[in-house]
Amino acid sequence: MWCVVHVRDQEEKNTKEFVSNLLPKNLNARCFHLTRSRRKKYGGQWHTVQENLFPGYVFIDTDQPEQVYQELKRAPRPRLLFSDEEYVSALEQQESDFMGMLADRSGDIGLSTVRVGSDGELSYVSGPLRMARDRVRKVNLHKRVAEIEADLMGQRRVLYLGIEIEGAG
């Protein structure tokens, strides 16, 4: 099960390290923030860049969410809390399963390779979109991004995932 911790924007990496050191090893918890690989063109060349998928959120994968919550409550408030409101919640099992299918163990959602057929039909050759092709709403080949829909953290969200076009430079 994944727990979600709301943190200050731009503090995901520091919070991830803080929480990883805070939680006892016997909790068997893995802390990470979700990133996505994208292709961006600058200087006339395509480059792969890493971006936060959910700025302001850190995730904890654990089979003991109540114990994780208790440990986080003991943390010094300025180091962890975004606000005085509830800041830790658990994802539904299907949400955790879906995001776990997209992301690798470190929380990165890699590029998906797509092939464009002679008839303009897209096929997903490799990457996370192979498992989520039924959720793809739109693919923008020019920007090299695919939009997928997912229910996450109690809301329907559109996620923008990076694609690479097979055979393109």
Summary of the structure (lengths in Angstrom):
residues: 169
radius of gyration: 17.7
end to end distance: 39.1
largest distance: 58.9
contacts: 464
relative contact order: 0.19
helix: 25%
strand: 40%
